[in-house]
């Protein structure tokens, strides 16, 4: 795993996962493409299939991760 991917996982574990889990969901790191800056995640639990999942990824997950890991240009769901 690259240094950037390790930083992403740490931010997910510390800052994103607790918020998602507090709503009954989960989030999994699937991979980071360093060439185009795209992070791929999977939402699980009640977040999987939720109508607000796209907004959660775009507004919360992406924003939180980009503050700590500017190499991430976009977060997409699997």
C-alpha angles and dihedrals in degrees: 000000000000124000091251092051090050090052090050093051091050091052091047091050096045105034112015108035096056091055094046092046091050086065094048097262139105140214130212129195109232101173149307124234105211092192096064101016095240119150117199119207136169123220115214138183116027089346092066105095095001112146090230095051095099091052091047091054094044100041105030112019097040094044095049094047095045091055091061101027110037091179087077107092098171140005118214133183122237 
